[in-house]
């Protein structure tokens, strides 16, 4: 019974995984609503993540929407490398 209950519970994403997902979604430039739906977050949480990522220089907001910066792209590459190293 305990096993069945654990199988049905979704694994929660950590803050880092959410930030990686937001940066990945914003690579081509997107609006806040698109980030909300693609990252499966609500507007309140997206607002906090976007503010944090902007503060760190990983994402920028222009009249065209949010776009991952060069620094953000570098972060995504480094994250991918670390993920590959740790999962092997």
Order of alpha helices (4+ residues) and beta strands (2+ residues): alpha-alpha-alpha-alpha-beta-beta-alpha
